[in-house]
Amino acid sequence: MSNAIRLEVSGLTRSFGGRPVVDSVSLTVAAGQVTCLLGPSGCGKSTTLRMIAGVERPDAGVVRIDGAAMFGAGVNLPPEARSVGLMFQDFALFPHLTVAQNVAFGLSGDKAAKAARVGELLERVNLTGYGAKHPHELSGGEQQRVALARALAPRPRVMLMDEPFSGLDNRLRDGIRDVTLDVLKEEGAAVLLVTHEPDEAMRMADEIALMRAGRIVQQGAPYNVYNAPVDRAAAAFFSDINVIRGVSRGALTETPFGAFLTPGHADGAEVEIVIRPQHLKIDFDRGGRGPNPTVGDGTPARGVVQRARYLGANSLVEFRMEFDGSVLTASVPGVFLPKAGTALWLMIRRDRCFVFGKR
């Protein structure tokens, strides 16, 4: 499968009432690649998608598909001329048409060719034999797969998906996403998927573009975006975080867990050391009697349990640190529910900490 750049967006900008909603967004998506445009509600994700599709006119910027301008330099092709497939969260199936008629809706050519393409796609989305049914006879997951087949039927070069799984029951969502991803990869379209769910982006994306306030603030492979966040807000978007605050002096910052190297921060600058709950380690072997250096690195610190909650796969334990009274949360696999008031020694994975200047 070719990995040539299929979708190229440069400097895409859109304002409403003088307020920038999308601010100079640039990205590329290769054939067969899935890129997730990830961010909170209202950050400009859907507007970006609509501009690429041609249903919203940008104020500035360029959209190219396979090197040809769709928008920019005096060009503004309508949606039907862009070879773009669209999927939305409401599926938008025609209720009066059968499944087969819905899938065939955007197809041209003779009747036999259309029927063959419809049959091929229904087989791919595991709906063989459903062609004569109507949308109201289908489950939500089945309707989503019909919408996918319909969007793919004309063999679009680019597939744009706006929160396509948000209407599905959580129990079905993972399986439907996997089916969708397999079919999209087989078709070789460049896929741009809008979502506000980090788990969905991590599960589906080859690349994540993290968006905030109309701009892409970080872009890269899911592993890199998760493990090397550009700032505290980027880290917090993917998971709960603990924040340890301090002041950098001589490129060192004192914390309950000893001194941290904080190069690049001026003397007297406030810094924030961020660590996820799963990387705050509890010394189970010592039972609160003293530190065990095998469970982390650096200096141990003692915290007093404030509360503990069991969440199924893990337990969350909240501590008030004796060092400075700050509150930190640890995620522990399985069941671990110490009583409030229990003192335990804690250590941290320093290689899993992120140091940011306070903003």
PAMAR-904991 format. One record per residue: x, y, z of N, C-alpha, C, O in turn; residue in one letter. Coordinates in pm, whole numbers, padded with zeros to 5 digits, always signed. Example, Ala and Ser with C-alpha at 12.3 -4.5 7.8 and 13.67 -1.06 7.14 Angstrom:
REM PAMAR-904991
+01319-00569+00780+01230-00450+00780+01320-00330+00780+01424-00332+00846a+01285-00225+00708+01367-00106+00714+01290+00003+00787+01341+00114+00804s
***
This chain:
REM PAMAR-904991
+00084-00119+00000+00000+00000+00000+00088+00125+00000+00185+00133+00076m+00055+00218-00082+00135+00340-00091+00121+00422+00035+00014+00429+00095s+00233+00484+00076+00226+00574+00190+00245+00719+00145+00288+00803+00223n+00211+00747+00020+00221+00884-00032+00121+00972+00040+00014+00928+00082a+00158+01100+00054+00069+01196+00118-00057+01212+00034-00050+01245-00084i-00170+01188+00094-00298+01197+00024-00372+01326+00058-00425+01393-00030r-00376+01360+00187-00443+01483+00231-00338+01578+00288-00258+01540+00373l-00340+01701+00240-00247+01803+00290-00326+01931+00320-00394+01986+00233e-00316+01974+00443-00385+02095+00489-00279+02193+00538-00193+02157+00618v-00286+02318+00491-00186+02418+00529-00256+02548+00569-00333+02605+00492s-00227+02594+00690-00272+02725+00736-00422+02746+00736-00469+02857+00713g-00498+02640+00762-00643+02650+00757-00694+02736+00873-00661+02712+00989l-00774+02837+00840-00817+02935+00939-00965+02969+00919-01013+02982+00806t-01037+02981+01032-01178+03021+01024-01216+03094+01152-01187+03049+01263r-01281+03209+01135-01331+03288+01248-01481+03305+01236-01536+03308+01126s-01546+03315+01350-01689+03346+01356-01708+03465+01448-01668+03462+01564f-01770+03571+01395-01791+03691+01475-01663+03752+01525-01658+03809+01635g-01559+03742+01447-01429+03798+01486-01349+03711+01580-01238+03747+01618g-01403+03597+01618-01331+03507+01710-01274+03390+01632-01349+03316+01568r-01141+03370+01637-01083+03257+01564-01125+03124+01625-01105+03099+01744p-01184+03038+01541-01226+02905+01586-01125+02801+01541-01096+02706+01615v-01070+02818+01422-00960+02736+01372-00849+02833+01333-00870+02924+01253v-00730+02812+01389-00623+02910+01377-00498+02848+01316-00414+02792+01386d-00488+02859+01183-00369+02818+01109-00334+02670+01133-00222+02637+01172s-00431+02583+01108-00411+02438+01125-00343+02381+01001-00385+02406+00888v-00238+02303+01024-00167+02235+00916-00145+02089+00955-00106+02059+01068s-00169+01999+00861-00144+01857+00886-00141+01783+00753-00189+01833+00652l-00084+01663+00756-00084+01575+00640-00129+01436+00683-00104+01393+00796t-00197+01365+00591-00238+01227+00617-00205+01146+00493-00244+01183+00382v-00134+01036+00511-00093+00951+00399-00203+00851+00366-00292+00826+00448a-00196+00795+00248-00287+00688+00209-00274+00571+00307-00163+00528+00338a-00387+00520+00354-00385+00410+00449-00355+00448+00591-00347+00361+00678g-00339+00576+00618-00307+00624+00752-00432+00676+00821-00519+00736+00757q-00440+00653+00953-00547+00709+01034-00488+00814+01127-00404+00783+01212v-00532+00937+01110-00491+01046+01199-00613+01090+01279-00720+01115+01223t-00596+01098+01411-00704+01144+01497-00681+01289+01535-00577+01325+01588c-00781+01371+01506-00782+01510+01551-00850+01509+01687-00973+01496+01696l-00771+01522+01791-00816+01500+01928-00817+01630+02006-00723+01710+01998l-00923+01652+02082-00928+01771+02164-01063+01785+02232-01156+01712+02200g-01074+01880+02326-01200+01898+02397-01307+01958+02307-01277+02010+02201p-01431+01949+02350-01541+02008+02275-01518+02158+02258-01476+02226+02351s-01548+02208+02138-01535+02351+02113-01398+02398+02072-01374+02519+02062g-01304+02305+02049-01167+02346+02016-01146+02367+01866-01038+02409+01825c-01248+02338+01784-01235+02361+01640-01218+02237+01555-01194+02247+01435g-01231+02119+01615-01209+01993+01541-01309+01977+01428-01271+01955+01313k-01437+01987+01462-01541+01964+01361-01539+02070+01252-01565+02041+01136s-01510+02193+01289-01500+02300+01189-01387+02271+01091-01401+02292+00971t-01275+02221+01143-01163+02181+01056-01208+02074+00958-01177+02081+00839t-01281+01974+01008-01328+01866+00922-01422+01919+00813-01413+01879+00697l-01512+02008+00852-01609+02061+00755-01540+02143+00646-01583+02141+00531r-01434+02214+00683-01361+02291+00583-01288+02199+00485-01284+02227+00365m-01232+02091+00534-01166+01995+00445-01269+01932+00351-01240+01909+00234i-01386+01904+00404-01492+01841+00323-01549+01937+00219-01603+01893+00117a-01538+02067+00245-01593+02165+00152-01730+02216+00189-01791+02289+00111g-01781+02179+00306-01912+02227+00348-01902+02354+00432-02003+02416+00464v-01781+02394+00468-01754+02521+00536-01639+02588+00464-01535+02526+00440e-01656+02716+00430-01552+02787+00356-01449+02847+00453-01485+02923+00542r-01320+02814+00436-01217+02873+00521-01198+03022+00492-01231+03069+00384p-01147+03094+00590-01104+03233+00567-00969+03236+00497-00939+03328+00420d-00888+03135+00524-00756+03127+00463-00707+02983+00471-00761+02902+00546a-00604+02954+00391-00544+02822+00395-00558+02748+00264-00618+02797+00168g-00501+02629+00261-00500+02546+00141-00536+02403+00180-00488+02352+00281v-00621+02339+00100-00653+02197+00115-00618+02128-00015-00667+02166-00121v-00532+02026-00009-00494+01948-00127-00522+01801-00103-00501+01749+00006r-00571+01735-00208-00588+01590-00206-00512+01532-00324-00536+01568-00439i-00418+01442-00294-00328+01387-00395-00260+01497-00475-00240+01486-00596d-00224+01604-00404-00150+01714-00466-00233+01817-00537-00182+01923-00572g-00361+01789-00561-00447+01883-00633-00522+01971-00534-00573+01922-00434a-00528+02102-00562-00594+02195-00472-00745+02176-00473-00809+02176-00579a-00801+02158-00355-00946+02155-00335-00995+02293-00293-01105+02336-00328m-00909+02362-00216-00936+02499-00175-00804+02575-00169-00702+02521-00128f-00809+02702-00210-00691+02787-00205-00650+02834-00342-00674+02767-00442g-00587+02952-00347-00539+03011-00473-00652+03020-00576-00633+02986-00693a-00768+03067-00531-00880+03086-00623-00962+02962-00650-01056+02968-00730g-00930+02851-00587-01001+02724-00609-01089+02695-00487-01046+02714-00374v-01211+02651-00510-01299+02606-00401-01396+02503-00457-01509+02534-00493n-01349+02377-00464-01431+02271-00521-01543+02233-00425-01523+02233-00303l-01661+02199-00477-01771+02155-00391-01741+02017-00333-01654+01946-00384p-01811+01978-00226-01785+01850-00160-01787+01731-00256-01703+01641-00246p-01883+01729-00349-01897+01613-00437-01782+01599-00536-01767+01495-00600e-01700+01704-00550-01588+01699-00643-01455+01669-00573-01350+01671-00637a-01459+01643-00443-01334+01628-00368-01294+01483-00341-01188+01460-00284r-01375+01385-00378-01348+01245-00350-01326+01222-00200-01229+01161-00156s-01423+01276-00124-01417+01268+00021-01538+01190+00072-01651+01215+00028v-01515+01095+00163-01622+01025+00231-01648+01088+00366-01554+01133+00432g-01772+01093+00409-01810+01157+00535-01888+01061+00623-01979+00992+00576l-01851+01056+00751-01927+00979+00850-01947+01065+00973-01854+01129+01022m-02071+01066+01024-02104+01146+01139-02161+01058+01249-02190+00940+01228f-02178+01118+01368-02223+01037+01483-02368+00994+01471-02407+00896+01535q-02449+01064+01390-02590+01025+01380-02617+00930+01262-02732+00897+01235d-02512+00886+01194-02518+00789+01083-02584+00846+00958-02540+00816+00847f-02691+00927+00972-02757+00996+00859-02801+00899+00749-02787+00930+00631a-02852+00783+00788-02905+00689+00689-03044+00735+00643-03118+00799+00718l-03077+00701+00520-03210+00735+00467-03309+00630+00516-03297+00513+00481f-03407+00670+00597-03496+00570+00658-03587+00498+00559-03629+00385+00585p-03617+00561+00446-03708+00501+00349-03638+00407+00251-03704+00340+00171h-03503+00403+00257-03426+00316+00168-03380+00192+00243-03358+00195+00364l-03365+00083+00171-03310-00039+00231-03161-00020+00256-03100+00078+00213t-03104-00115+00327-02960-00113+00352-02884-00109+00219-02793-00027+00203v-02919-00195+00126-02851-00199-00004-02866-00066-00078-02771-00018-00139a-02984-00008-00074-03008+00119-00142-02929+00233-00075-02881+00323-00144q-02917+00229+00058-02836+00328+00127-02690+00320+00084-02627+00422+00054n-02637+00199+00081-02496+00181+00043-02473+00222-00102-02368+00277-00134v-02570+00196-00188-02554+00225-00331-02582+00371-00365-02564+00411-00480a-02625+00451-00269-02678+00584-00298-02580+00671-00378-02621+00740-00471f-02453+00669-00342-02357+00757-00409-02284+00693-00525-02189+00751-00578g-02327+00574-00565-02257+00503-00671-02310+00540-00809-02429+00569-00827l-02221+00538-00905-02262+00553-01045-02224+00425-01119-02156+00338-01064s-02267+00414-01244-02237+00294-01322-02359+00207-01341-02469+00243-01299g-02337+00092-01404-02453+00007-01433-02499-00069-01308-02428-00075-01208d-02616-00125-01318-02681-00189-01204-02600-00306-01149-02590-00324-01028k-02542-00383-01236-02465-00500-01193-02340-00459-01116-02307-00520-01015a-02270-00355-01165-02149-00308-01098-02183-00254-00960-02110-00279-00864a-02292-00179-00951-02333-00124-00821-02370-00236-00724-02332-00233-00607k-02442-00334-00773-02481-00446-00686-02359-00522-00636-02355-00567-00522a-02259-00538-00724-02137-00609-00684-02062-00532-00575-02013-00591-00479a-02054-00400-00591-01985-00317-00491-02060-00320-00358-01997-00328-00253r-02191-00312-00363-02272-00318-00241-02251-00452-00170-02231-00456-00049v-02255-00561-00246-02236-00693-00187-02099-00708-00124-02085-00765-00016g-01997-00655-00193-01859-00661-00140-01848-00587-00008-01787-00639+00086e-01905-00468+00001-01893-00388+00123-01975-00445+00237-01930-00444+00352l-02094-00496+00208-02173-00556+00315-02103-00679+00372-02112-00705+00492l-02035-00752+00287-01957-00866+00337-01843-00818+00426-01815-00877+00530e-01776-00710+00385-01663-00658+00463-01704-00610+00601-01629-00624+00698r-01825-00554+00610-01871-00504+00740-01961-00605+00812-02034-00570+00905v-01954-00730+00768-02025-00841+00833-02177-00820+00834-02243-00846+00934n-02231-00773+00722-02375-00753+00710-02432-00824+00587-02535-00782+00533l-02367-00930+00543-02421-01009+00432-02560-01059+00469-02581-01112+00578t-02655-01041+00378-02792-01084+00403-02881-00976+00461-03000-00998+00483g-02823-00858+00487-02900-00748+00546-02949-00648+00442-03013-00549+00477y-02920-00671+00315-02946-00571+00212-03090-00527+00200-03116-00413+00165g-03185-00617+00230-03327-00584+00213-03388-00520+00337-03504-00477+00334a-03313-00513+00445-03367-00453+00568-03365-00300+00558-03296-00242+00474k-03442-00237+00645-03442-00091+00656-03368-00049+00784-03356-00129+00876h-03319+00075+00789-03240+00118+00904-03307+00095+01040-03239+00061+01137p-03441+00115+01048-03508+00101+01178-03509-00044+01227-03540-00069+01344h-03474-00138+01141-03470-00279+01181-03331-00319+01233-03310-00434+01271e-03240-00226+01235-03102-00255+01272-03068-00199+01409-03130-00103+01455l-02969-00259+01473-02915-00204+01597-02826-00084+01565-02794-00059+01449s-02787-00012+01669-02698+00103+01649-02567+00063+01585-02517+00133+01496g-02511-00049+01629-02385-00094+01570-02398-00133+01425-02309-00107+01344g-02511-00196+01392-02535-00233+01253-02555-00110+01165-02507-00105+01052e-02626-00011+01217-02644+00113+01143-02510+00182+01117-02487+00238+01010q-02425+00178+01216-02292+00240+01200-02214+00171+01089-02143+00237+01012q-02225+00040+01080-02152-00033+00975-02212-00006+00837-02139-00004+00737r-02344+00013+00830-02405+00052+00702-02355+00190+00660-02324+00212+00543v-02347+00282+00756-02297+00417+00726-02153+00411+00676-02115+00485+00584a-02072+00324+00735-01934+00306+00690-01931+00254+00547-01856+00305+00463l-02012+00151+00520-02015+00094+00384-02059+00199+00283-02003+00208+00174a-02160+00278+00318-02207+00382+00225-02098+00486+00198-02080+00529+00084r-02027+00527+00303-01922+00627+00285-01808+00574+00198-01746+00649+00124a-01781+00444+00208-01670+00385+00133-01708+00343-00008-01621+00321-00092l-01837+00333-00035-01882+00278-00164-01820+00346-00286-01778+00276-00378a-01812+00480-00291-01754+00544-00410-01601+00543-00414-01540+00606-00500p-01538+00470-00320-01392+00464-00308-01330+00603-00292-01250+00645-00375r-01367+00675-00185-01310+00808-00163-01162+00799-00132-01115+00702-00072p-01090+00900-00173-00947+00904-00142-00923+00947+00003-00821+00911+00063r-01017+01024+00058-01007+01073+00196-01136+01040+00268-01245+01066+00216v-01126+00984+00389-01242+00958+00472-01237+01050+00594-01139+01049+00669m-01342+01130+00612-01353+01222+00724-01460+01170+00819-01573+01144+00777l-01426+01154+00946-01517+01092+01043-01529+01182+01166-01429+01212+01231m-01650+01224+01196-01674+01316+01307-01747+01244+01420-01868+01224+01414d-01671+01204+01522-01726+01135+01639-01819+01020+01596-01931+01012+01646e-01776+00933+01507-01870+00834+01450-01916+00728+01547-02014+00659+01520p-01848+00712+01661-01884+00604+01753-01950+00653+01880-01985+00573+01967f-01969+00784+01892-02018+00839+02019-02161+00799+02051-02201+00801+02167s-02238+00761+01949-02376+00720+01973-02392+00574+02009-02504+00527+02031g-02282+00501+02014-02289+00357+02040-02276+00325+02188-02210+00397+02263l-02338+00218+02227-02323+00167+02363-02177+00129+02387-02111+00074+02299d-02128+00159+02507-01988+00129+02539-01954-00018+02517-01842-00052+02479n-02051-00104+02541-02028-00248+02528-01996-00287+02384-01920-00381+02360r-02053-00214+02288-02033-00246+02146-01918-00171+02082-01866-00212+01978l-01879-00060+02144-01795+00038+02075-01661-00019+02030-01619+00005+01917r-01594-00093+02117-01461-00142+02081-01465-00234+01961-01381-00224+01871d-01563-00326+01959-01573-00418+01846-01603-00347+01715-01547-00381+01611g-01693-00248+01720-01728-00173+01599-01609-00092+01550-01584-00084+01430i-01535-00033+01643-01415+00044+01604-01315-00046+01534-01254-00007+01434r-01297-00167+01587-01199-00259+01526-01241-00298+01385-01158-00301+01294d-01371-00328+01366-01420-00361+01232-01398-00243+01138-01350-00260+01026v-01433-00124+01184-01418-00004+01102-01274+00018+01063-01244+00047+00947t-01184+00004+01159-01042+00026+01132-00990-00074+01029-00915-00037+00939l-01029-00200+01042-00984-00302+00947-01029-00269+00804-00951-00279+00710d-01157-00229+00790-01211-00199+00657-01143-00075+00599-01109-00072+00481v-01124+00028+00681-01059+00151+00633-00917+00123+00585-00875+00174+00481l-00845+00040+00660-00708+00007+00620-00707-00069+00487-00622-00044+00402k-00801-00160+00470-00809-00236+00345-00837-00145+00226-00784-00167+00117e-00920-00045+00246-00957+00045+00137-00844+00141+00100-00839+00189-00013e-00754+00169+00195-00638+00253+00164-00666+00402+00160-00582+00479+00113g-00781+00446+00209-00809+00589+00214-00726+00655+00323-00686+00590+00420a-00701+00785+00308-00645+00864+00416-00760+00900+00509-00861+00955+00465a-00747+00869+00637-00857+00885+00732-00823+00994+00833-00718+00991+00896v-00915+01090+00848-00904+01191+00952-01026+01175+01042-01139+01199+01000l-01002+01135+01165-01107+01104+01260-01107+01206+01372-01006+01226+01439l-01221+01271+01393-01237+01367+01502-01291+01294+01624-01387+01218+01614v-01229+01317+01739-01277+01259+01864-01234+01346+01981-01135+01420+01972t-01309+01338+02090-01267+01404+02214-01223+01300+02318-01195+01335+02433h-01218+01174+02277-01184+01065+02368-01040+01017+02345-01011+00960+02240e-00951+01040+02441-00812+00996+02425-00799+00846+02402-00716+00803+02322p-00880+00765+02470-00871+00620+02453-00901+00580+02309-00835+00492+02254d-00999+00644+02248-01033+00615+02110-00919+00653+02017-00885+00578+01925e-00859+00768+02040-00746+00811+01957-00628+00716+01972-00565+00679+01873a-00598+00675+02095-00487+00583+02117-00513+00448+02051-00421+00385+02000m-00638+00405+02052-00673+00273+01998-00668+00272+01846-00628+00171+01786r-00708+00382+01781-00729+00381+01637-00620+00448+01555-00599+00413+01439m-00549+00543+01614-00466+00633+01533-00327+00579+01504-00264+00514+01588a-00280+00608+01384-00137+00598+01354-00068+00726+01400+00050+00724+01437d-00142+00835+01398-00089+00965+01442-00201+01043+01509-00317+01036+01467e-00166+01116+01613-00261+01201+01686-00220+01346+01667-00103+01381+01683i-00318+01431+01633-00298+01575+01632-00382+01631+01745-00504+01634+01737a-00316+01675+01851-00385+01725+01970-00417+01873+01950-00329+01954+01925l-00546+01905+01961-00594+02039+01928-00646+02109+02054-00709+02047+02139m-00617+02238+02062-00663+02318+02175-00684+02462+02128-00595+02521+02067r-00801+02517+02157-00831+02656+02124-00800+02690+01979-00743+02795+01948a-00839+02598+01889-00826+02624+01747-00691+02595+01685-00674+02613+01564g-00596+02549+01765-00461+02523+01713-00419+02380+01744-00463+02322+01843r-00333+02323+01659-00271+02194+01689-00149+02222+01776-00054+02288+01732i-00151+02170+01899-00043+02199+01993+00062+02089+01995+00175+02112+02037v+00026+01968+01949+00123+01858+01944+00074+01755+01845-00046+01729+01833q+00168+01696+01773+00132+01598+01672+00239+01490+01667+00358+01520+01670q+00196+01365+01658+00291+01256+01649+00224+01122+01673+00102+01114+01687g+00305+01017+01679+00254+00883+01707+00194+00881+01847+00240+00953+01935a+00090+00799+01871+00027+00795+02004+00127+00775+02117+00116+00840+02221p+00224+00686+02099+00322+00661+02205+00397+00788+02242+00417+00818+02359y+00437+00863+02140+00515+00985+02165+00432+01096+02226+00478+01167+02315n+00309+01111+02179+00223+01217+02234+00190+01188+02380+00183+01279+02462v+00170+01061+02413+00137+01023+02550+00258+01034+02642+00248+01084+02754y+00373+00987+02595+00491+00977+02681+00583+01099+02676+00677+01108+02755n+00557+01192+02585+00637+01314+02581+00545+01433+02557+00558+01502+02456a+00451+01458+02651+00356+01568+02631+00427+01702+02624+00529+01723+02690p+00372+01791+02544+00436+01920+02522+00418+02013+02642+00500+02102+02663v+00312+01994+02719+00289+02076+02837+00198+02002+02935+00152+01891+02907d+00174+02065+03048+00092+02001+03152-00048+01969+03101-00101+01861+03130r-00108+02060+03026-00244+02037+02977-00249+01917+02882-00346+01842+02882a-00144+01899+02802-00139+01783+02712-00131+01654+02792-00197+01556+02757a-00051+01653+02896-00042+01534+02981-00176+01505+03047-00219+01390+03053a-00242+01609+03096-00369+01592+03168-00482+01550+03077-00580+01493+03124a-00471+01577+02947-00579+01539+02857-00588+01387+02841-00696+01334+02814f-00476+01318+02858-00474+01174+02838-00501+01094+02965-00540+00978+02957f-00482+01154+03081-00504+01080+03204-00505+01177+03322-00470+01294+03309s-00548+01124+03438-00530+01202+03560-00381+01223+03583-00298+01141+03543d-00348+01332+03648-00208+01359+03678-00193+01409+03821-00287+01463+03880i-00074+01389+03876-00032+01453+04000+00063+01566+03964+00146+01552+03874n+00051+01678+04034+00139+01792+04010+00213+01824+04138+00151+01854+04241v+00346+01818+04132+00432+01853+04245+00496+01988+04211+00568+02000+04112i+00470+02087+04293+00517+02223+04264+00642+02255+04344+00658+02210+04458r+00728+02332+04283+00851+02372+04351+00914+02492+04282+00857+02549+04189g+01032+02528+04330+01107+02643+04276+01244+02594+04234+01315+02529+04311v+01282+02627+04113+01412+02585+04060+01522+02677+04113+01514+02799+04101s+01623+02616+04172+01739+02692+04220+01865+02613+04184+01885+02500+04228r+01949+02676+04103+02069+02608+04059+02036+02483+03978+02106+02382+03990g+01933+02489+03897+01887+02378+03811+01840+02258+03892+01837+02147+03840a+01803+02281+04019+01747+02176+04104+01619+02227+04169+01606+02345+04201l+01523+02136+04187+01399+02170+04255+01373+02069+04366+01368+01949+04340t+01357+02117+04489+01331+02028+04601+01184+01987+04604+01094+02068+04584e+01163+01857+04628+01027+01800+04634+01021+01701+04750+01124+01672+04811t+00903+01650+04783+00894+01546+04885+00977+01423+04852+01010+01345+04941p+01013+01406+04724+01087+01288+04679+01232+01322+04647+01297+01253+04568f+01283+01428+04709+01420+01468+04686+01432+01573+04577+01332+01622+04524g+01556+01606+04544+01581+01711+04445+01566+01656+04303+01611+01546+04273a+01501+01734+04218+01486+01701+04076+01572+01794+03994+01581+01913+04021f+01636+01738+03892+01706+01821+03796+01604+01900+03715+01514+01842+03655l+01619+02031+03713+01529+02116+03634+01611+02215+03551+01598+02336+03567t+01696+02164+03461+01776+02253+03377+01687+02332+03282+01578+02288+03245p+01734+02449+03245+01657+02531+03153+01557+02621+03221+01488+02700+03155g+01547+02612+03354+01456+02699+03428+01540+02795+03512+01632+02754+03583h+01507+02922+03505+01585+03024+03574+01574+03008+03725+01476+02954+03776a+01676+03056+03797+01671+03056+03942+01549+03133+03991+01523+03246+03948d+01475+03071+04080+01354+03134+04133+01230+03107+04051+01120+03148+04090g+01245+03037+03937+01128+03007+03853+01046+02895+03916+01101+02796+03964a+00915+02912+03916+00826+02806+03964+00815+02697+03857+00797+02726+03739e+00824+02573+03900+00812+02461+03808+00707+02364+03858+00672+02363+03976v+00656+02283+03766+00559+02180+03799+00613+02046+03750+00644+02030+03632e+00623+01952+03841+00667+01816+03807+00541+01730+03803+00470+01716+03902i+00515+01673+03687+00391+01600+03662+00420+01450+03658+00513+01406+03591v+00338+01374+03729+00350+01228+03725+00211+01168+03727+00123+01214+03801i+00191+01065+03647+00060+00999+03642+00043+00907+03764+00142+00857+03817r-00080+00885+03807-00104+00804+03929-00043+00664+03925-00002+00613+04029p-00037+00602+03807+00017+00466+03800+00168+00461+03822+00224+00353+03841q+00234+00576+03821+00378+00578+03841+00418+00627+03980+00536+00646+04009h+00318+00647+04065+00343+00673+04206+00336+00538+04277+00230+00476+04280l+00446+00493+04333+00456+00356+04384+00444+00350+04536+00500+00434+04607k+00370+00251+04585+00352+00229+04728+00443+00115+04772+00452+00013+04705i+00509+00133+04885+00599+00032+04939+00517-00070+05018+00499-00055+05138d+00468-00173+04950+00386-00274+05016+00470-00361+05111+00421-00403+05216f+00596-00388+05074+00678-00480+05152+00699-00431+05295+00703-00511+05388d+00713-00302+05310+00744-00249+05442+00619-00212+05522+00627-00185+05642r+00505-00210+05456+00380-00184+05527+00378-00053+05603+00314-00041+05707g+00448+00046+05549+00448+00176+05615+00558+00192+05717+00569+00299+05778g+00643+00089+05739+00745+00095+05844+00874+00162+05797+00960+00193+05879r+00888+00184+05668+01009+00247+05619+01024+00226+05471+00952+00144+05413g+01114+00299+05408+01125+00292+05262+01195+00165+05214+01284+00112+05281p+01152+00118+05099+01217+00006+05032+01266+00057+04897+01184+00087+04810n+01395+00069+04876+01446+00132+04754+01419+00055+04627+01449+00104+04518p+01361-00065+04636+01338-00142+04514+01211-00100+04442+01191-00139+04327t+01123-00020+04504+00995+00011+04443+00996+00139+04360+00896+00170+04296v+01102+00213+04360+01109+00337+04283+01252+00385+04280+01345+00306+04293g+01270+00515+04262+01405+00568+04268+01399+00705+04335+01291+00763+04351d+01514+00756+04373+01516+00884+04444+01484+00863+04591+01508+00756+04647g+01430+00966+04653+01403+00968+04797+01259+00929+04825+01168+00978+04758t+01235+00840+04923+01097+00806+04958+01032+00920+05037+01101+01000+05101p+00901+00926+05032+00826+01025+05110+00704+00957+05170+00649+00863+05112a+00664+01005+05287+00551+00941+05355+00424+01022+05334+00423+01145+05342r+00316+00948+05306+00186+01010+05291+00083+00940+05376+00097+00822+05408g-00021+01013+05412-00128+00958+05495-00252+00942+05407-00295+01036+05341v-00310+00821+05408-00427+00792+05325-00544+00881+05363-00582+00890+05480v-00602+00947+05263-00723+01026+05283-00847+00945+05247-00947+00947+05319q-00839+00874+05135-00949+00785+05096-00898+00689+04989-00796+00714+04925r-00971+00578+04973-00935+00478+04873-01063+00430+04806-01165+00410+04872a-01056+00412+04673-01173+00369+04595-01133+00256+04502-01028+00260+04437r-01218+00155+04496-01195+00042+04406-01272+00067+04276-01392+00090+04279y-01201+00061+04160-01261+00093+04031-01274-00028+03938-01310-00013+03822l-01245-00146+03989-01256-00266+03907-01119-00323+03873-01074-00417+03937g-01053-00265+03772-00919-00312+03736-00813-00258+03830-00704-00315+03840a-00844-00149+03899-00744-00086+03985-00812-00014+04100-00934+00003+04103n-00729+00029+04195-00777+00109+04308-00706+00244+04306-00587+00252+04273s-00779+00348+04341-00720+00481+04352-00708+00517+04500-00806+00512+04574l-00586+00552+04541-00560+00586+04680-00507+00729+04686-00409+00764+04620v-00575+00810+04765-00539+00952+04777-00460+00973+04906-00501+00930+05013e-00346+01042+04893-00257+01064+05007-00238+01213+05031-00232+01293+04938f-00228+01249+05160-00180+01383+05195-00034+01368+05240-00005+01297+05336r+00055+01437+05169+00198+01418+05194+00242+01493+05320+00208+01609+05341m+00319+01423+05405+00367+01483+05528+00465+01597+05502+00478+01689+05583e+00534+01590+05389+00639+01688+05357+00582+01829+05347+00637+01923+05404f+00471+01844+05276+00420+01979+05250+00268+01989+05250+00213+02095+05221d+00200+01880+05284+00055+01884+05289-00015+01872+05154-00137+01879+05147g+00062+01853+05047+00001+01838+04915-00071+01703+04906-00044+01612+04985s-00162+01692+04808-00239+01568+04790-00197+01502+04660-00197+01565+04554v-00159+01374+04668-00121+01296+04551-00205+01169+04546-00248+01118+04649l-00229+01120+04425-00312+01001+04405-00230+00891+04338-00159+00916+04240t-00241+00771+04392-00173+00654+04334-00277+00559+04279-00382+00539+04338a-00246+00499+04163-00329+00396+04104-00260+00262+04128-00145+00243+04089s-00332+00169+04191-00275+00040+04229-00355-00070+04160-00478-00071+04171v-00290-00163+04089-00365-00272+04026-00441-00355+04127-00392-00381+04237p-00562-00396+04090-00640-00484+04176-00704-00411+04293-00734-00291+04285g-00725-00486+04400-00794-00432+04519-00691-00390+04622-00612-00472+04669v-00691-00262+04658-00605-00212+04765-00679-00095+04829-00686+00014+04773f-00735-00121+04949-00820-00022+05014-00776+00002+05158-00846-00038+05251l-00661+00067+05177-00616+00097+05313-00711+00196+05381-00774+00278+05315p-00719+00187+05512-00807+00275+05587-00753+00418+05588-00632+00440+05586k-00844+00514+05593-00805+00653+05608-00721+00668+05734-00752+00609+05838a-00614+00747+05725-00523+00767+05838-00401+00677+05835-00308+00698+05913g-00400+00575+05747-00285+00487+05735-00168+00562+05671-00185+00628+05569t-00051+00552+05731+00069+00616+05676+00148+00514+05595+00175+00404+05643a+00184+00550+05474+00260+00462+05386+00373+00539+05320+00364+00659+05297l+00480+00466+05290+00592+00526+05216+00564+00516+05066+00515+00415+05016w+00597+00623+04998+00576+00632+04855+00705+00666+04784+00792+00735+04837l+00717+00615+04660+00828+00653+04574+00773+00674+04434+00660+00634+04404m+00851+00734+04349+00803+00766+04215+00901+00717+04110+01020+00700+04135i+00846+00696+03990+00928+00664+03874+00978+00795+03812+00903+00863+03742r+01101+00829+03838+01152+00957+03788+01156+00961+03635+01142+01067+03574r+01176+00844+03574+01180+00842+03428+01042+00863+03367+01028+00877+03245d+00939+00864+03452+00803+00887+03404+00751+01025+03446+00632+01053+03431r+00837+01109+03496+00799+01244+03535+00823+01343+03422+00915+01326+03342c+00740+01445+03416+00756+01554+03320+00773+01684+03397+00701+01710+03494f+00869+01765+03354+00894+01892+03422+00855+02007+03328+00904+02016+03216v+00766+02093+03378+00721+02207+03299+00733+02335+03381+00721+02332+03504f+00757+02445+03314+00749+02574+03380+00604+02605+03412+00514+02571+03335g+00581+02671+03526+00445+02706+03563+00392+02813+03469+00461+02911+03441k+00268+02794+03420+00210+02888+03324+00100+02967+03389+00038+03052+03325r
***
